[in-house]
Amino acid sequence: MNQEPSRLVNVLMVLIGGLIFLTILPGRLLEQRGSARAARCATNLRQIALACQNYGDAFKQLPPGTGGTWSGKDPARSNQGRLGSLVGLLPFLDEQSTWEQIAKPYQSPQGRVFPAMGPTPTYNPELYPPWAMAPSMLLCPASAKISVNDAPIISSLRVPTAKLTLTSYVASFGDGTTMQGEVLDPSNSLLRELNDRRLAANRGMFMTGKGVRQRDCTDGLSNTILYSETIASLRRVEGQSEIIRNVEGLSKQPSRCLETITKDDRQFWKFGRGARWCDGWPLLTGFQTVLPPNSPSCTSTFGPTDPVVSANSLHAGGIHVVFCDGATLFVTDDIDCGDLHQPGVAHGEDYTTPGSESPYGLWGALGSRAAQEALLDDLSEDRSIQSAIESDLANQPRPTLPIWTDNQTGDQLVAEFIEVKDQTTLRLRHTLGSVHEVPLNSLIPADIHRAVELDLLRQAKIELQSH
């Protein structure tokens, strides 16, 4: 006779617990959402690394960091050697259609004919649409906090590919600090000689005017960074995507870029980092392993061809990098950067002697491809553990029928509900018997609500069965 009130009390307690759960959930969801975006960002970097490997197999070298065609000074008649590595990678990123539009002569909707490989990347994308066809995977999901054309980007999937000019992913130009963005016409013998003298400073996996062969990476593919990320925007976004200009003595003392942050008279370029995905300027689509992650980016008094630019992200505490072997790593802001008062490696007076180890500590060593630096053992150990985890995840079966839907990718999973674990993780059982643990916040809102309701019912059922 007294069991019914007892059961009712237990059910009410479960419901109250559910309400508390729903109160706590939003904060946990935000945290999990950030983790999901970070994981997706790392996946994008791995795709780029795989594309580089396939490009290398096909052409025996990586695409130039900056390269292309030359035809006088008319910006419509050639790309003036300014194309970035992402353009050459298009066929290996499943973007064959965009690649064909660029690789062949193109007639615009206005009737103008452009040469194969397009005009200069600075050309108006309204007149040459391929320059506004950046693959959507080049935009980090965390870019939801950045605006394009004064409208917020909700996710990379909701930005029309035909209107996207941004890239969140930037190529490593190594630890050199001298004229890394200077594009030289190879037909000019005097400029070619100048470029040869400058080669000592080109220590990364990418450089202007020349592709690096994988065999040139004598420090080891697993020890050399290939790509990282930046906070991308068309125009300068204060404190996030901006580039300080006219910093004197930058190449001989990179620390001056950090010192400029506090100066009231500092000047900025109007555009933001990553503003043009097709442009090979390191200022836009590259970075150097010199200043710590999430540092400012600067150019010297020589202008945009003489930058020291940093990798940045909206992920808390650091940035993702991908190595030449395809392994990804989250590098924290406090990584060892050596002595930032020291000049970079280059030919010339007062520069660090060519062939030297990086002046910029472990961070600089990870960017140089052939300086024979001894890297920390614990770095390779951490990455071995990470690679093993990624291998296990990759071997899990991927269902194709829809029940649970990912809010970022649209991927769908048919699976039986088990429980909500620790208020953050949804446990599901696939029809083949395997168990999946999915961050709750990675699902569309309707599926989150359904999971919470099912878990409340599960708990209520347990309570009822225990009496």
N, C-alpha and C positions, 0 to 999 in steps of 0.2 A: 504493500500500500504506500510505503514511503519512498519507493524507488523513483516514481515519476518526478517529484520535486527535485530529487538529487540529480536526475538526468538533465532536467531543465537548467539547473544551476551550472552543471558542467558545460552544457552547450553555450550558455551565456558567457561563461569564462573564456571559452574558445573564441567566441565572437569578439569579446573585449580584447583578447590577445591579438586577434586579427586587425582590429582597429589600431592598436598600438603599432603593429607591424606596418600597416599602411602609412602611419605617421612617420615612421623612421625610414620607410622605403625611398622617398624622393632623394634624400641625401646620398643613400647608398647607390641609388640608380645613377646619379651624376658621376659618382666615383667609378662605377662599373662602365658607364658610357665612355668615360675617358680612356679606360683600359681597352675597350673594344676599338676605339678610334686609333689608339696607339698600335694595336695588333694589326689593324688593316693597313696602317701606314708602313709597317715593317714588311707586310706582304707585297705592297706596291714596289718597295725597294728591291725585294727579291726578284720580282718580275723584270725589273730593269737590269739587274745583274745577269739573269738568264738570257735576256735579249743581247747583252754585251758578249756573253760567252758564245752565243750562236752567231753573232756578227763576226766575232774573232775566228770561229771555225770556217766561216765563208770567205773572209777577206784577209785572214792571217794577221790582223791588227784590229785595234779598237777604232771607232770613228774619231776623227780629230775633235778636240774640244771646241775649236773654231775652224771652219774651212768652207770651201765652196767654189763658186765661179767668179771670174773677173772679166769685166768689159767696160773699161773706162770709169768715169765718175757718175754716170747716169744710174740712179738707184733703181730704175725700172728695168735696166738691161742685164743686170746680174745681181747676185746676192752679195757681191763685193767681199767674198771670203768670210762672211759673218754667220754662216749657219752653225747651229750648235749640234752636239752629239745626238740629241733626242730625235732630230730629223732623220738621221741615218738609221736610227734604231726602229723606225716606224714599222717596217715589214716584219720585224721580229717581236713586235708588241701587238700583233694581230690588227694592224692598222694599214692593211695593204691598199685600201681605197684612197685614204688620204695621201699615202706615199705616191701612188700613181698620178694623182692630181699635181703633186709637186714635181715629180721626176720628169713629167712630160710638159711640153708647152701648154699653157693654160689660157683659155679665153674667158674673160670675166663676164658677168651678166651685162656689164655696160659695153661689151664688145671689144675691150682692149685685150691684146694678146701679150702674154708674158713668156719669157724664155723658160726652158727646162731648168729646174731647181729654183725658180722663182726670183723675185726682186729682193732687195735688201730686207732683212727682217723688220726694219723700222717702217716699212711701207704700210700705208693705211689698209688694215684688213677688210675694210668695207669695199675696197677696190680689188684686193687680192685675198679672197676668202680663206684659202688654205692656212694663212697665218692666224686665223681665228678658229682653227680646227684641232686644238690640242686634245689629245685623248683624255677622257674624264678621269682615268686612273692616275694621271699626273697631278691631281689635286688631292692633298691630304684631307681626310674627313674632318680633321680638327679645324680646317679652314672655315667652318661654319661661323666662326667669330669674326671673319674678315668680309668686307663688302666688295662687290664688283659692280661698277656703274651705280654706286650708291645704294645697291640692294644687297641684303645679306645672302651669303651662300649657305643654304640649309644643308646640303650634302652634295658630294661630287656627282651623284646620279641625277640630281635635279638641276644641274647646270647644263643647258643645251650644248652639245659638243660643238655645234657650228658657231657658237658665240664665245668659246673659251680660248683665251690667249695665255693663261697663266700656267706655271709649273711650280709645284712645291718641292721638286726634287732637283738637286744640283750636283754637278760633276766635281770630283776632286782634282784640283790643280796642284795638290801637294803643299809643301811648306815654303815654296819660293815666294818672295815678296817684291820682285822687280819686274815691272811692265808685263804682268801676266796676261793682260788683255789686249796687248798691241797686235793688230792684224797687219801683216806685211804682204804686199803684192809679190808673189814668187817670181814674176817676170822681171822685177827690178833687181839687178845683180848687187847693187850697193845695199839695198834693204835685205837681200838674202844673206849677205855677209854679216850684217848687224844681227839678224836672227840667229845665225850660227853662234855668234859670240854670246848670245843670251841663253843658249840652250842649257847652260849650267844651272840656271835658275828654274828650269822646267822639270821639276822632280816628281810630279804626280802622274796619275794614270791618264790624264788629259792635258793637252797643251794646244796653243794656237798654231794652226797651219800644218799640223803633223799628227798622224795617228801613232799611238804607242803599241808595240807588239807585246803580247803577254809574256813572251820569253825575256823581254827587257825588264820584267819585274823580278829582279834577282833577290829581293828581300823576301819573296814568297807571296803567292796569291792570297794565302790565308792571313797574312800580316799587313796587307796594304788595302787601304780604303778606296772604294770605287765611287760611291755616291753617298750623299747625305740629304738633308732636307733644309728648307727655309720657309719662313712665313711669307706667303706670296700675296701681292696686291698690285693692281694697276698703277695706283698712285701711292705716294708716301702715306703710311699710317703711323702716326706718332707713337714711338715706343715699341713698335712691333716690326713694321716693314719699312725701314728707312735707311738711307745711305748718306753719311756725312761727307762733305766735299772739302777740298783745299786744305788738307792736313799736311803740313810741311814735314819733310824728313821721314815720311811714313815707312819707306822700304828699309831704312837703316835703323829704325826704332819703332816697331809696330805698337809698342805700348802707348804711343802718342794718340792712337785712335781711342783707347780707353780714357785717356786724360781729357780728350775733347768733349766727353759727355757732359762735364760740369760747366763748360764754357757757355756764357750767354750769347756770344757772337758766332756760334757755330752755324754752318750753312749746310743745306741739304739739297740733294737732287729731288726733282719733283716726282719721279717715278719710284715704284717700290721694287723690292727684290722679286725675282721670278715673274716680272711683268710680261715678258715675251718668251714663250716656251721655245720658239724656233731660233732665238738669238744665242750665239755662242759666247758673247761677252761674259767672262767670269763675274763681272759686276752684277749680272742678272741671273745667270744660270750655272754659276760655279761657286766654289768656296775654297779657302785655303786652311790647312791644318796649322794655324798659327795662333790666333786669338782663341780663348776658350769658347766652347759651345755657348750659344745665346749671348754672345758679345755683340757690340755694334759692328757695322761695316763702314769702311772709309775709303776714300780715294785721295791721292796726293794732289799737289798743285799741278801735276802733269795731266790731270783729268781722268776720265773714266777708264783709260787703258792702263792705269797704274793703281790698282786697288789692293787692299787687304780686306777680304770679305769673309764673313763668318757663317757657320751653319747655325740655324735657329729653328725653333719649333714652338708649338703651343702645348706640347706635352710637358708636364711638370718635371723640372729638375735636370733635363738633358735633351739629347737628340738621338735619333736613330741613324746608324750608318750601315752600309752593306759593304762587305769585303769582296775582293775579286773572285773568291771561290763561292760566292753566293750566300755566305753566312751573315746574319744580321746581329747587331749589338746595340744596346742602349748605352750611350756614352754620357756620363754625368758632367755637369758644368764645372766640377772641381778637378777634372783630369789634369795631370801634370803637363804644363805648357812651357817648362824650362824658363829661360830668361828672355822676356819680351822686350828688353832693352837692347838685345843683340841684333845686328843686321842679318838679313837673310843670306842664303848661299847664292853667289853670283860672281861673274868675272868683274873686276874693277876694284878700285881703291876703297878701303874701309868696309868691304863686304866679307862675309864668311867664305873661306876658301872652298872652291868647288871640290866635291867629293867628300866633304866633311859630314859627320853625323849632324842630325838636325839640331839647331840651337833651341828648338821649342819642345824639348822633352818628349814624353811618350806620345803626345798628341801629334807633334811634328813628325816623329818617327813612323807613325801609322799612315801618314800621308806620303812620305817619300818611298819611291819604288826600288831604289838601288843604292842606298847609303849604308847598308850592312849594320843597322842599329840592332842592339840586343834588346828584344822586347820582354816585358814582364811575363814570367811563367803563369801567373794566376790569370792573365788575360786569356791565354789559350785554354786553360782549364775551364774557365767560366763558359767560353764559347763551345767547348766540347759538350758540356752539360746541356746548354741551350740547343745545340744541334740535335742531340739525342731526343730531347723532348719534342722538337719540331718533327723529327722523323716518325715518332710514335703517333703524333696527331695526323700526319700525312697518310698513314696507313689505315686510318679509320674509314669504314665505308661511308659513302655519301649518298643518302637517299634522294630520290627525285620527285616523289609525290608530295603535294603540299598539305601541311597541317600547321606547323610552326614556321613563321616567316621572319627572316632577319630584316631589321629596319634600315640597314645600310645597303646591303647587297641585293636584297630581294630573294636570296636563296631560301628554299623551303625544305622542311624536314618532316617526314611522316613518322610519328613515334608516339608511344604510349606515355602518358604522364606518370611519373613516379612520386616526386615531391619537390618542394622548394627548399633547398639546403642553405642554411645559414642566412636566410632572408635575401640572398643575392644570386643564387645559382639554381637554375632549373635542371632537374635530372629527368632524362627521357630514356625510354627503352625502344630501340629500333625493332622493326618487325623481324629482323634476323637475330635478335637477342642481344646485340651490343648496347651498352649504356653510354649516353652522351650527357655531358655537363655543359650547359649553355648559360652564359651571363644573362640574367633576367632582363637587364636593360637593353640587350642587343636585339630584343624582339620588338615587333610593332606593338603599339599601346593596347590594342584589342587582345593580343596574345598574353601580354603581361597581366591584364585584368583577369583573363581566364585562368592563368596559372595560379594567381592569388586565390581566386574563388575555389579552385579545385583543391588547393592545399588546405584551405579552411575546412572544406568538407572532409578532407582526409583526416585532419586532426579531430574533427567532431566525431567521425566514425570510430576512430581509435578510442576516444573517451567513452562513447556509448558501449563499445565492445568490452571495455574494461570493467563495466558494472553489471 
